[in-house]
Amino acid sequence: MDCVSPHVATPKQGAYRLDWLPPWSSERVRVIAWTCYCRDTIYELCYASSRAFIRRTTTQTRTEVHETYPLALHEAGAIWVSLITGQML
Ligand SMILES: [Zn+2]
């Protein structure tokens, strides 16, 4: 498999834990960025109704989906970078 999307770094010690909620978003969601699908856990930066959030999908034993609270796009973008660089989980 050719990896073209970013991989999430191993979380650093003391990484900030995000609040992961049961999925709340509707279907009218635009996915702006995503991490590589070769991993068991993928993250998507989503945008809907002028709010952004991050969706986490885990497929280790069964598919589990969680989403963050809706945020302003610049906030979600900052969290996205922190997630990918292992500063949040
Ligand atoms: Zn990959």
PDB file of the backbone (N, CA, C, O) and the ligand in Angstrom, with CONECT records:
HET     ZN  A 101       1
ATOM      1  N   MET A   1       0.853  -1.201   0.000  1.00  0.00           N
ATOM      2  CA  MET A   1       0.000   0.000   0.000  1.00  0.00           C
ATOM      3  C   MET A   1       0.889   1.251   0.000  1.00  0.00           C
ATOM      4  O   MET A   1       1.833   1.347   0.784  1.00  0.00           O
ATOM      5  N   ASP A   2       0.591   2.168  -0.849  1.00  0.00           N
ATOM      6  CA  ASP A   2       1.338   3.420  -0.868  1.00  0.00           C
ATOM      7  C   ASP A   2       0.723   4.393   0.121  1.00  0.00           C
ATOM      8  O   ASP A   2      -0.470   4.690   0.061  1.00  0.00           O
ATOM      9  N   CYS A   3       1.539   4.878   1.019  1.00  0.00           N
ATOM     10  CA  CYS A   3       1.051   5.822   2.020  1.00  0.00           C
ATOM     11  C   CYS A   3       1.261   7.243   1.519  1.00  0.00           C
ATOM     12  O   CYS A   3       2.390   7.663   1.264  1.00  0.00           O
ATOM     13  N   VAL A   4       0.180   7.965   1.382  1.00  0.00           N
ATOM     14  CA  VAL A   4       0.293   9.355   0.935  1.00  0.00           C
ATOM     15  C   VAL A   4      -0.180  10.327   2.002  1.00  0.00           C
ATOM     16  O   VAL A   4       0.159  11.509   1.964  1.00  0.00           O
ATOM     17  N   SER A   5      -0.969   9.830   2.962  1.00  0.00           N
ATOM     18  CA  SER A   5      -1.489  10.691   4.017  1.00  0.00           C
ATOM     19  C   SER A   5      -0.596  10.589   5.244  1.00  0.00           C
ATOM     20  O   SER A   5       0.146   9.618   5.391  1.00  0.00           O
ATOM     21  N   PRO A   6      -0.659  11.578   6.124  1.00  0.00           N
ATOM     22  CA  PRO A   6       0.221  11.540   7.302  1.00  0.00           C
ATOM     23  C   PRO A   6      -0.139  10.417   8.263  1.00  0.00           C
ATOM     24  O   PRO A   6      -1.295  10.003   8.347  1.00  0.00           O
ATOM     25  N   HIS A   7       0.861   9.931   8.986  1.00  0.00           N
ATOM     26  CA  HIS A   7       0.656   8.975  10.066  1.00  0.00           C
ATOM     27  C   HIS A   7       0.725   9.731  11.386  1.00  0.00           C
ATOM     28  O   HIS A   7       1.490  10.684  11.532  1.00  0.00           O
ATOM     29  N   VAL A   8      -0.081   9.293  12.338  1.00  0.00           N
ATOM     30  CA  VAL A   8      -0.080   9.939  13.638  1.00  0.00           C
ATOM     31  C   VAL A   8       1.155   9.474  14.417  1.00  0.00           C
ATOM     32  O   VAL A   8       1.422   8.276  14.509  1.00  0.00           O
ATOM     33  N   ALA A   9       1.889  10.409  14.966  1.00  0.00           N
ATOM     34  CA  ALA A   9       3.069  10.075  15.762  1.00  0.00           C
ATOM     35  C   ALA A   9       2.639   9.402  17.058  1.00  0.00           C
ATOM     36  O   ALA A   9       1.527   9.622  17.537  1.00  0.00           O
ATOM     37  N   THR A  10       3.515   8.585  17.625  1.00  0.00           N
ATOM     38  CA  THR A  10       3.251   7.990  18.936  1.00  0.00           C
ATOM     39  C   THR A  10       3.092   9.127  19.947  1.00  0.00           C
ATOM     40  O   THR A  10       3.930  10.027  20.008  1.00  0.00           O
ATOM     41  N   PRO A  11       2.016   9.087  20.739  1.00  0.00           N
ATOM     42  CA  PRO A  11       1.805  10.207  21.680  1.00  0.00           C
ATOM     43  C   PRO A  11       2.985  10.386  22.625  1.00  0.00           C
ATOM     44  O   PRO A  11       3.520   9.418  23.167  1.00  0.00           O
ATOM     45  N   LYS A  12       3.373  11.619  22.810  1.00  0.00           N
ATOM     46  CA  LYS A  12       4.462  11.943  23.729  1.00  0.00           C
ATOM     47  C   LYS A  12       3.974  11.788  25.167  1.00  0.00           C
ATOM     48  O   LYS A  12       2.772  11.821  25.433  1.00  0.00           O
ATOM     49  N   GLN A  13       4.919  11.618  26.087  1.00  0.00           N
ATOM     50  CA  GLN A  13       4.567  11.538  27.495  1.00  0.00           C
ATOM     51  C   GLN A  13       3.896  12.845  27.912  1.00  0.00           C
ATOM     52  O   GLN A  13       4.369  13.932  27.579  1.00  0.00           O
ATOM     53  N   GLY A  14       2.800  12.728  28.637  1.00  0.00           N
ATOM     54  CA  GLY A  14       2.084  13.914  29.076  1.00  0.00           C
ATOM     55  C   GLY A  14       1.223  14.535  27.996  1.00  0.00           C
ATOM     56  O   GLY A  14       0.773  15.672  28.140  1.00  0.00           O
ATOM     57  N   ALA A  15       0.988  13.807  26.915  1.00  0.00           N
ATOM     58  CA  ALA A  15       0.147  14.328  25.840  1.00  0.00           C
ATOM     59  C   ALA A  15      -1.259  14.631  26.376  1.00  0.00           C
ATOM     60  O   ALA A  15      -1.794  13.901  27.211  1.00  0.00           O
ATOM     61  N   TYR A  16      -1.826  15.702  25.884  1.00  0.00           N
ATOM     62  CA  TYR A  16      -3.147  16.135  26.336  1.00  0.00           C
ATOM     63  C   TYR A  16      -4.216  15.197  25.772  1.00  0.00           C
ATOM     64  O   TYR A  16      -4.214  14.886  24.581  1.00  0.00           O
ATOM     65  N   ARG A  17      -5.126  14.751  26.638  1.00  0.00           N
ATOM     66  CA  ARG A  17      -6.194  13.846  26.196  1.00  0.00           C
ATOM     67  C   ARG A  17      -7.424  14.653  25.798  1.00  0.00           C
ATOM     68  O   ARG A  17      -7.985  15.401  26.598  1.00  0.00           O
ATOM     69  N   LEU A  18      -7.817  14.487  24.568  1.00  0.00           N
ATOM     70  CA  LEU A  18      -9.029  15.149  24.083  1.00  0.00           C
ATOM     71  C   LEU A  18     -10.265  14.445  24.639  1.00  0.00           C
ATOM     72  O   LEU A  18     -10.214  13.267  24.994  1.00  0.00           O
ATOM     73  N   ASP A  19     -11.357  15.169  24.709  1.00  0.00           N
ATOM     74  CA  ASP A  19     -12.648  14.558  25.047  1.00  0.00           C
ATOM     75  C   ASP A  19     -13.220  13.947  23.783  1.00  0.00           C
ATOM     76  O   ASP A  19     -13.524  14.655  22.823  1.00  0.00           O
ATOM     77  N   TRP A  20     -13.365  12.631  23.788  1.00  0.00           N
ATOM     78  CA  TRP A  20     -13.929  11.943  22.615  1.00  0.00           C
ATOM     79  C   TRP A  20     -15.368  11.567  22.922  1.00  0.00           C
ATOM     80  O   TRP A  20     -15.637  10.803  23.849  1.00  0.00           O
ATOM     81  N   LEU A  21     -16.279  12.103  22.144  1.00  0.00           N
ATOM     82  CA  LEU A  21     -17.713  11.907  22.377  1.00  0.00           C
ATOM     83  C   LEU A  21     -18.258  10.853  21.421  1.00  0.00           C
ATOM     84  O   LEU A  21     -17.652  10.583  20.384  1.00  0.00           O
ATOM     85  N   PRO A  22     -19.392  10.260  21.761  1.00  0.00           N
ATOM     86  CA  PRO A  22     -20.066   9.418  20.769  1.00  0.00           C
ATOM     87  C   PRO A  22     -20.363  10.265  19.530  1.00  0.00           C
ATOM     88  O   PRO A  22     -20.584  11.469  19.653  1.00  0.00           O
ATOM     89  N   PRO A  23     -20.374   9.663  18.347  1.00  0.00           N
ATOM     90  CA  PRO A  23     -20.583  10.465  17.124  1.00  0.00           C
ATOM     91  C   PRO A  23     -21.893  11.238  17.181  1.00  0.00           C
ATOM     92  O   PRO A  23     -22.945  10.677  17.485  1.00  0.00           O
ATOM     93  N   TRP A  24     -21.819  12.515  16.889  1.00  0.00           N
ATOM     94  CA  TRP A  24     -22.982  13.394  16.983  1.00  0.00           C
ATOM     95  C   TRP A  24     -23.293  14.074  15.652  1.00  0.00           C
ATOM     96  O   TRP A  24     -24.373  14.643  15.490  1.00  0.00           O
ATOM     97  N   SER A  25     -22.357  14.022  14.694  1.00  0.00           N
ATOM     98  CA  SER A  25     -22.505  14.827  13.480  1.00  0.00           C
ATOM     99  C   SER A  25     -23.523  14.203  12.518  1.00  0.00           C
ATOM    100  O   SER A  25     -23.795  13.004  12.567  1.00  0.00           O
ATOM    101  N   SER A  26     -24.063  15.031  11.666  1.00  0.00           N
ATOM    102  CA  SER A  26     -24.983  14.556  10.640  1.00  0.00           C
ATOM    103  C   SER A  26     -24.179  14.075   9.434  1.00  0.00           C
ATOM    104  O   SER A  26     -22.948  14.066   9.469  1.00  0.00           O
ATOM    105  N   GLU A  27     -24.855  13.684   8.392  1.00  0.00           N
ATOM    106  CA  GLU A  27     -24.144  13.209   7.200  1.00  0.00           C
ATOM    107  C   GLU A  27     -23.552  14.350   6.376  1.00  0.00           C
ATOM    108  O   GLU A  27     -22.681  14.126   5.535  1.00  0.00           O
ATOM    109  N   ARG A  28     -24.022  15.561   6.617  1.00  0.00           N
ATOM    110  CA  ARG A  28     -23.559  16.677   5.792  1.00  0.00           C
ATOM    111  C   ARG A  28     -22.222  17.198   6.315  1.00  0.00           C
ATOM    112  O   ARG A  28     -22.123  18.316   6.820  1.00  0.00           O
ATOM    113  N   VAL A  29     -21.215  16.369   6.181  1.00  0.00           N
ATOM    114  CA  VAL A  29     -19.888  16.665   6.711  1.00  0.00           C
ATOM    115  C   VAL A  29     -18.889  16.616   5.573  1.00  0.00           C
ATOM    116  O   VAL A  29     -18.911  15.709   4.741  1.00  0.00           O
ATOM    117  N   ARG A  30     -18.014  17.604   5.551  1.00  0.00           N
ATOM    118  CA  ARG A  30     -16.941  17.618   4.568  1.00  0.00           C
ATOM    119  C   ARG A  30     -15.656  17.215   5.283  1.00  0.00           C
ATOM    120  O   ARG A  30     -15.297  17.810   6.299  1.00  0.00           O
ATOM    121  N   VAL A  31     -14.970  16.215   4.761  1.00  0.00           N
ATOM    122  CA  VAL A  31     -13.707  15.808   5.358  1.00  0.00           C
ATOM    123  C   VAL A  31     -12.600  16.613   4.691  1.00  0.00           C
ATOM    124  O   VAL A  31     -12.401  16.534   3.479  1.00  0.00           O
ATOM    125  N   ILE A  32     -11.885  17.386   5.497  1.00  0.00           N
ATOM    126  CA  ILE A  32     -10.868  18.304   4.986  1.00  0.00           C
ATOM    127  C   ILE A  32      -9.501  17.632   4.935  1.00  0.00           C
ATOM    128  O   ILE A  32      -8.738  17.836   3.991  1.00  0.00           O
ATOM    129  N   ALA A  33      -9.197  16.837   5.944  1.00  0.00           N
ATOM    130  CA  ALA A  33      -7.889  16.164   6.010  1.00  0.00           C
ATOM    131  C   ALA A  33      -8.082  14.845   6.724  1.00  0.00           C
ATOM    132  O   ALA A  33      -9.038  14.674   7.480  1.00  0.00           O
ATOM    133  N   TRP A  34      -7.182  13.922   6.490  1.00  0.00           N
ATOM    134  CA  TRP A  34      -7.296  12.596   7.104  1.00  0.00           C
ATOM    135  C   TRP A  34      -5.914  11.992   7.234  1.00  0.00           C
ATOM    136  O   TRP A  34      -4.977  12.334   6.513  1.00  0.00           O
ATOM    137  N   THR A  35      -5.828  11.072   8.192  1.00  0.00           N
ATOM    138  CA  THR A  35      -4.563  10.364   8.368  1.00  0.00           C
ATOM    139  C   THR A  35      -4.611   9.080   7.552  1.00  0.00           C
ATOM    140  O   THR A  35      -5.658   8.698   7.028  1.00  0.00           O
ATOM    141  N   CYS A  36      -3.465   8.425   7.453  1.00  0.00           N
ATOM    142  CA  CYS A  36      -3.329   7.290   6.551  1.00  0.00           C
ATOM    143  C   CYS A  36      -4.233   6.121   6.958  1.00  0.00           C
ATOM    144  O   CYS A  36      -4.326   5.778   8.137  1.00  0.00           O
ATOM    145  N   TYR A  37      -4.879   5.531   5.993  1.00  0.00           N
ATOM    146  CA  TYR A  37      -5.810   4.427   6.234  1.00  0.00           C
ATOM    147  C   TYR A  37      -5.106   3.100   6.489  1.00  0.00           C
ATOM    148  O   TYR A  37      -5.774   2.090   6.708  1.00  0.00           O
ATOM    149  N   CYS A  38      -3.799   3.075   6.467  1.00  0.00           N
ATOM    150  CA  CYS A  38      -3.091   1.819   6.742  1.00  0.00           C
ATOM    151  C   CYS A  38      -3.072   1.513   8.239  1.00  0.00           C
ATOM    152  O   CYS A  38      -2.718   0.401   8.630  1.00  0.00           O
ATOM    153  N   ARG A  39      -3.438   2.460   9.068  1.00  0.00           N
ATOM    154  CA  ARG A  39      -3.405   2.263  10.524  1.00  0.00           C
ATOM    155  C   ARG A  39      -4.746   1.778  11.049  1.00  0.00           C
ATOM    156  O   ARG A  39      -5.779   1.930  10.397  1.00  0.00           O
ATOM    157  N   ASP A  40      -4.712   1.182  12.258  1.00  0.00           N
ATOM    158  CA  ASP A  40      -5.942   0.711  12.902  1.00  0.00           C
ATOM    159  C   ASP A  40      -6.827   1.876  13.347  1.00  0.00           C
ATOM    160  O   ASP A  40      -8.049   1.746  13.425  1.00  0.00           O
ATOM    161  N   THR A  41      -6.204   2.999  13.633  1.00  0.00           N
ATOM    162  CA  THR A  41      -6.953   4.175  14.072  1.00  0.00           C
ATOM    163  C   THR A  41      -6.689   5.293  13.082  1.00  0.00           C
ATOM    164  O   THR A  41      -5.541   5.660  12.829  1.00  0.00           O
ATOM    165  N   ILE A  42      -7.759   5.825  12.529  1.00  0.00           N
ATOM    166  CA  ILE A  42      -7.589   6.945  11.599  1.00  0.00           C
ATOM    167  C   ILE A  42      -8.329   8.160  12.152  1.00  0.00           C
ATOM    168  O   ILE A  42      -9.321   8.035  12.870  1.00  0.00           O
ATOM    169  N   TYR A  43      -7.828   9.316  11.802  1.00  0.00           N
ATOM    170  CA  TYR A  43      -8.412  10.577  12.229  1.00  0.00           C
ATOM    171  C   TYR A  43      -8.806  11.367  10.992  1.00  0.00           C
ATOM    172  O   TYR A  43      -8.110  11.348   9.977  1.00  0.00           O
ATOM    173  N   GLU A  44      -9.935  12.062  11.093  1.00  0.00           N
ATOM    174  CA  GLU A  44     -10.388  12.911   9.999  1.00  0.00           C
ATOM    175  C   GLU A  44     -10.725  14.282  10.558  1.00  0.00           C
ATOM    176  O   GLU A  44     -11.386  14.405  11.589  1.00  0.00           O
ATOM    177  N   LEU A  45     -10.265  15.299   9.871  1.00  0.00           N
ATOM    178  CA  LEU A  45     -10.639  16.674  10.210  1.00  0.00           C
ATOM    179  C   LEU A  45     -11.885  16.996   9.382  1.00  0.00           C
ATOM    180  O   LEU A  45     -11.833  17.028   8.153  1.00  0.00           O
ATOM    181  N   CYS A  46     -12.991  17.231  10.065  1.00  0.00           N
ATOM    182  CA  CYS A  46     -14.289  17.382   9.403  1.00  0.00           C
ATOM    183  C   CYS A  46     -14.832  18.788   9.574  1.00  0.00           C
ATOM    184  O   CYS A  46     -14.481  19.504  10.511  1.00  0.00           O
ATOM    185  N   TYR A  47     -15.684  19.156   8.656  1.00  0.00           N
ATOM    186  CA  TYR A  47     -16.252  20.505   8.645  1.00  0.00           C
ATOM    187  C   TYR A  47     -17.725  20.399   8.302  1.00  0.00           C
ATOM    188  O   TYR A  47     -18.100  19.757   7.321  1.00  0.00           O
ATOM    189  N   ALA A  48     -18.565  21.036   9.124  1.00  0.00           N
ATOM    190  CA  ALA A  48     -20.009  21.001   8.887  1.00  0.00           C
ATOM    191  C   ALA A  48     -20.639  22.226   9.543  1.00  0.00           C
ATOM    192  O   ALA A  48     -20.319  22.561  10.683  1.00  0.00           O
ATOM    193  N   SER A  49     -21.511  22.874   8.835  1.00  0.00           N
ATOM    194  CA  SER A  49     -22.257  24.023   9.370  1.00  0.00           C
ATOM    195  C   SER A  49     -21.336  25.052  10.024  1.00  0.00           C
ATOM    196  O   SER A  49     -21.615  25.531  11.124  1.00  0.00           O
ATOM    197  N   SER A  50     -20.248  25.388   9.350  1.00  0.00           N
ATOM    198  CA  SER A  50     -19.246  26.375   9.775  1.00  0.00           C
ATOM    199  C   SER A  50     -18.574  26.024  11.104  1.00  0.00           C
ATOM    200  O   SER A  50     -17.986  26.897  11.742  1.00  0.00           O
ATOM    201  N   ARG A  51     -18.651  24.787  11.521  1.00  0.00           N
ATOM    202  CA  ARG A  51     -17.894  24.303  12.672  1.00  0.00           C
ATOM    203  C   ARG A  51     -17.028  23.140  12.212  1.00  0.00           C
ATOM    204  O   ARG A  51     -17.359  22.443  11.253  1.00  0.00           O
ATOM    205  N   ALA A  52     -15.930  22.945  12.899  1.00  0.00           N
ATOM    206  CA  ALA A  52     -15.030  21.846  12.550  1.00  0.00           C
ATOM    207  C   ALA A  52     -14.870  20.931  13.761  1.00  0.00           C
ATOM    208  O   ALA A  52     -15.074  21.348  14.901  1.00  0.00           O
ATOM    209  N   PHE A  53     -14.511  19.713  13.502  1.00  0.00           N
ATOM    210  CA  PHE A  53     -14.269  18.753  14.591  1.00  0.00           C
ATOM    211  C   PHE A  53     -13.396  17.643  14.034  1.00  0.00           C
ATOM    212  O   PHE A  53     -13.153  17.554  12.830  1.00  0.00           O
ATOM    213  N   ILE A  54     -12.932  16.802  14.944  1.00  0.00           N
ATOM    214  CA  ILE A  54     -12.092  15.683  14.537  1.00  0.00           C
ATOM    215  C   ILE A  54     -12.818  14.388  14.857  1.00  0.00           C
ATOM    216  O   ILE A  54     -13.375  14.208  15.940  1.00  0.00           O
ATOM    217  N   ARG A  55     -12.792  13.508  13.893  1.00  0.00           N
ATOM    218  CA  ARG A  55     -13.442  12.199  14.038  1.00  0.00           C
ATOM    219  C   ARG A  55     -12.352  11.130  14.113  1.00  0.00           C
ATOM    220  O   ARG A  55     -11.403  11.128  13.328  1.00  0.00           O
ATOM    221  N   ARG A  56     -12.510  10.240  15.061  1.00  0.00           N
ATOM    222  CA  ARG A  56     -11.552   9.145  15.229  1.00  0.00           C
ATOM    223  C   ARG A  56     -12.275   7.828  14.965  1.00  0.00           C
ATOM    224  O   ARG A  56     -13.318   7.559  15.562  1.00  0.00           O
ATOM    225  N   THR A  57     -11.737   7.025  14.092  1.00  0.00           N
ATOM    226  CA  THR A  57     -12.325   5.723  13.785  1.00  0.00           C
ATOM    227  C   THR A  57     -11.294   4.643  14.089  1.00  0.00           C
ATOM    228  O   THR A  57     -10.191   4.648  13.543  1.00  0.00           O
ATOM    229  N   THR A  58     -11.667   3.727  14.959  1.00  0.00           N
ATOM    230  CA  THR A  58     -10.787   2.617  15.345  1.00  0.00           C
ATOM    231  C   THR A  58     -11.374   1.332  14.792  1.00  0.00           C
ATOM    232  O   THR A  58     -12.577   1.095  14.909  1.00  0.00           O
ATOM    233  N   THR A  59     -10.536   0.506  14.195  1.00  0.00           N
ATOM    234  CA  THR A  59     -11.033  -0.750  13.613  1.00  0.00           C
ATOM    235  C   THR A  59     -10.256  -1.936  14.156  1.00  0.00           C
ATOM    236  O   THR A  59     -10.068  -2.930  13.453  1.00  0.00           O
ATOM    237  N   GLN A  60      -9.805  -1.843  15.392  1.00  0.00           N
ATOM    238  CA  GLN A  60      -8.978  -2.920  15.939  1.00  0.00           C
ATOM    239  C   GLN A  60      -9.781  -4.215  16.096  1.00  0.00           C
ATOM    240  O   GLN A  60      -9.467  -5.214  15.449  1.00  0.00           O
ATOM    241  N   THR A  61     -10.802  -4.210  16.936  1.00  0.00           N
ATOM    242  CA  THR A  61     -11.626  -5.408  17.085  1.00  0.00           C
ATOM    243  C   THR A  61     -12.965  -5.196  16.388  1.00  0.00           C
ATOM    244  O   THR A  61     -13.438  -6.061  15.651  1.00  0.00           O
ATOM    245  N   ARG A  62     -13.567  -4.038  16.629  1.00  0.00           N
ATOM    246  CA  ARG A  62     -14.769  -3.672  15.898  1.00  0.00           C
ATOM    247  C   ARG A  62     -14.674  -2.175  15.635  1.00  0.00           C
ATOM    248  O   ARG A  62     -13.904  -1.471  16.287  1.00  0.00           O
ATOM    249  N   THR A  63     -15.454  -1.696  14.683  1.00  0.00           N
ATOM    250  CA  THR A  63     -15.368  -0.294  14.317  1.00  0.00           C
ATOM    251  C   THR A  63     -15.989   0.572  15.406  1.00  0.00           C
ATOM    252  O   THR A  63     -17.146   0.383  15.782  1.00  0.00           O
ATOM    253  N   GLU A  64     -15.211   1.519  15.905  1.00  0.00           N
ATOM    254  CA  GLU A  64     -15.693   2.457  16.904  1.00  0.00           C
ATOM    255  C   GLU A  64     -15.395   3.861  16.412  1.00  0.00           C
ATOM    256  O   GLU A  64     -14.280   4.157  15.981  1.00  0.00           O
ATOM    257  N   VAL A  65     -16.403   4.724  16.481  1.00  0.00           N
ATOM    258  CA  VAL A  65     -16.251   6.093  16.010  1.00  0.00           C
ATOM    259  C   VAL A  65     -16.473   7.050  17.168  1.00  0.00           C
ATOM    260  O   VAL A  65     -17.426   6.909  17.935  1.00  0.00           O
ATOM    261  N   HIS A  66     -15.585   8.018  17.285  1.00  0.00           N
ATOM    262  CA  HIS A  66     -15.736   9.081  18.276  1.00  0.00           C
ATOM    263  C   HIS A  66     -15.467  10.411  17.592  1.00  0.00           C
ATOM    264  O   HIS A  66     -14.767  10.485  16.582  1.00  0.00           O
ATOM    265  N   GLU A  67     -16.044  11.464  18.173  1.00  0.00           N
ATOM    266  CA  GLU A  67     -15.850  12.801  17.611  1.00  0.00           C
ATOM    267  C   GLU A  67     -15.592  13.797  18.735  1.00  0.00           C
ATOM    268  O   GLU A  67     -16.063  13.626  19.860  1.00  0.00           O
ATOM    269  N   THR A  68     -14.837  14.837  18.409  1.00  0.00           N
ATOM    270  CA  THR A  68     -14.631  15.908  19.389  1.00  0.00           C
ATOM    271  C   THR A  68     -15.838  16.841  19.370  1.00  0.00           C
ATOM    272  O   THR A  68     -16.722  16.728  18.520  1.00  0.00           O
ATOM    273  N   TYR A  69     -15.851  17.759  20.324  1.00  0.00           N
ATOM    274  CA  TYR A  69     -16.849  18.817  20.300  1.00  0.00           C
ATOM    275  C   TYR A  69     -16.683  19.650  19.020  1.00  0.00           C
ATOM    276  O   TYR A  69     -15.583  19.702  18.468  1.00  0.00           O
ATOM    277  N   PRO A  70     -17.735  20.291  18.544  1.00  0.00           N
ATOM    278  CA  PRO A  70     -17.560  21.213  17.412  1.00  0.00           C
ATOM    279  C   PRO A  70     -16.739  22.425  17.831  1.00  0.00           C
ATOM    280  O   PRO A  70     -16.901  22.955  18.929  1.00  0.00           O
ATOM    281  N   LEU A  71     -15.867  22.845  16.948  1.00  0.00           N
ATOM    282  CA  LEU A  71     -14.912  23.915  17.235  1.00  0.00           C
ATOM    283  C   LEU A  71     -14.867  24.881  16.065  1.00  0.00           C
ATOM    284  O   LEU A  71     -15.344  24.580  14.970  1.00  0.00           O
ATOM    285  N   ALA A  72     -14.284  26.049  16.313  1.00  0.00           N
ATOM    286  CA  ALA A  72     -13.967  26.937  15.198  1.00  0.00           C
ATOM    287  C   ALA A  72     -12.888  26.256  14.351  1.00  0.00           C
ATOM    288  O   ALA A  72     -12.081  25.482  14.864  1.00  0.00           O
ATOM    289  N   LEU A  73     -12.887  26.554  13.055  1.00  0.00           N
ATOM    290  CA  LEU A  73     -11.969  25.854  12.150  1.00  0.00           C
ATOM    291  C   LEU A  73     -10.511  26.027  12.578  1.00  0.00           C
ATOM    292  O   LEU A  73      -9.739  25.069  12.522  1.00  0.00           O
ATOM    293  N   HIS A  74     -10.121  27.236  13.006  1.00  0.00           N
ATOM    294  CA  HIS A  74      -8.709  27.432  13.377  1.00  0.00           C
ATOM    295  C   HIS A  74      -8.348  26.636  14.632  1.00  0.00           C
ATOM    296  O   HIS A  74      -7.215  26.176  14.770  1.00  0.00           O
ATOM    297  N   GLU A  75      -9.310  26.471  15.546  1.00  0.00           N
ATOM    298  CA  GLU A  75      -9.058  25.658  16.748  1.00  0.00           C
ATOM    299  C   GLU A  75      -8.890  24.192  16.368  1.00  0.00           C
ATOM    300  O   GLU A  75      -7.962  23.519  16.815  1.00  0.00           O
ATOM    301  N   ALA A  76      -9.808  23.715  15.534  1.00  0.00           N
ATOM    302  CA  ALA A  76      -9.737  22.315  15.106  1.00  0.00           C
ATOM    303  C   ALA A  76      -8.448  22.065  14.332  1.00  0.00           C
ATOM    304  O   ALA A  76      -7.843  21.000  14.457  1.00  0.00           O
ATOM    305  N   GLY A  77      -8.031  23.036  13.540  1.00  0.00           N
ATOM    306  CA  GLY A  77      -6.785  22.896  12.775  1.00  0.00           C
ATOM    307  C   GLY A  77      -5.577  22.782  13.691  1.00  0.00           C
ATOM    308  O   GLY A  77      -4.663  22.001  13.426  1.00  0.00           O
ATOM    309  N   ALA A  78      -5.571  23.564  14.778  1.00  0.00           N
ATOM    310  CA  ALA A  78      -4.460  23.508  15.733  1.00  0.00           C
ATOM    311  C   ALA A  78      -4.444  22.158  16.443  1.00  0.00           C
ATOM    312  O   ALA A  78      -3.379  21.578  16.655  1.00  0.00           O
ATOM    313  N   ILE A  79      -5.624  21.657  16.809  1.00  0.00           N
ATOM    314  CA  ILE A  79      -5.710  20.345  17.464  1.00  0.00           C
ATOM    315  C   ILE A  79      -5.256  19.259  16.499  1.00  0.00           C
ATOM    316  O   ILE A  79      -4.582  18.306  16.891  1.00  0.00           O
ATOM    317  N   TRP A  80      -5.630  19.412  15.244  1.00  0.00           N
ATOM    318  CA  TRP A  80      -5.239  18.438  14.211  1.00  0.00           C
ATOM    319  C   TRP A  80      -3.716  18.301  14.159  1.00  0.00           C
ATOM    320  O   TRP A  80      -3.186  17.190  14.138  1.00  0.00           O
ATOM    321  N   VAL A  81      -3.030  19.420  14.139  1.00  0.00           N
ATOM    322  CA  VAL A  81      -1.565  19.406  14.084  1.00  0.00           C
ATOM    323  C   VAL A  81      -1.006  18.759  15.347  1.00  0.00           C
ATOM    324  O   VAL A  81      -0.059  17.976  15.280  1.00  0.00           O
ATOM    325  N   SER A  82      -1.591  19.084  16.492  1.00  0.00           N
ATOM    326  CA  SER A  82      -1.117  18.501  17.758  1.00  0.00           C
ATOM    327  C   SER A  82      -1.314  16.991  17.783  1.00  0.00           C
ATOM    328  O   SER A  82      -0.465  16.253  18.283  1.00  0.00           O
ATOM    329  N   LEU A  83      -2.435  16.539  17.242  1.00  0.00           N
ATOM    330  CA  LEU A  83      -2.722  15.102  17.183  1.00  0.00           C
ATOM    331  C   LEU A  83      -1.674  14.384  16.337  1.00  0.00           C
ATOM    332  O   LEU A  83      -1.107  13.376  16.757  1.00  0.00           O
ATOM    333  N   ILE A  84      -1.429  14.908  15.161  1.00  0.00           N
ATOM    334  CA  ILE A  84      -0.525  14.259  14.218  1.00  0.00           C
ATOM    335  C   ILE A  84       0.901  14.225  14.740  1.00  0.00           C
ATOM    336  O   ILE A  84       1.661  13.307  14.431  1.00  0.00           O
ATOM    337  N   THR A  85       1.263  15.233  15.535  1.00  0.00           N
ATOM    338  CA  THR A  85       2.631  15.309  16.050  1.00  0.00           C
ATOM    339  C   THR A  85       2.763  14.670  17.428  1.00  0.00           C
ATOM    340  O   THR A  85       3.824  14.755  18.048  1.00  0.00           O
ATOM    341  N   GLY A  86       1.689  14.026  17.920  1.00  0.00           N
ATOM    342  CA  GLY A  86       1.786  13.259  19.157  1.00  0.00           C
ATOM    343  C   GLY A  86       1.666  14.077  20.426  1.00  0.00           C
ATOM    344  O   GLY A  86       2.013  13.599  21.506  1.00  0.00           O
ATOM    345  N   GLN A  87       1.176  15.312  20.311  1.00  0.00           N
ATOM    346  CA  GLN A  87       1.030  16.144  21.506  1.00  0.00           C
ATOM    347  C   GLN A  87      -0.367  16.043  22.112  1.00  0.00           C
ATOM    348  O   GLN A  87      -0.623  16.566  23.197  1.00  0.00           O
ATOM    349  N   MET A  88      -1.252  15.376  21.412  1.00  0.00           N
ATOM    350  CA  MET A  88      -2.602  15.127  21.920  1.00  0.00           C
ATOM    351  C   MET A  88      -2.994  13.708  21.519  1.00  0.00           C
ATOM    352  O   MET A  88      -2.437  13.135  20.584  1.00  0.00           O
ATOM    353  N   LEU A  89      -3.951  13.161  22.236  1.00  0.00           N
ATOM    354  CA  LEU A  89      -4.451  11.848  21.857  1.00  0.00           C
ATOM    355  C   LEU A  89      -5.916  11.754  22.234  1.00  0.00           C
ATOM    356  O   LEU A  89      -6.548  10.723  22.004  1.00  0.00           O
TER     357      LEU A  89
HETATM  358 ZN    ZN A 101       0.219   4.517   5.839  1.00  0.00          ZN2+
END
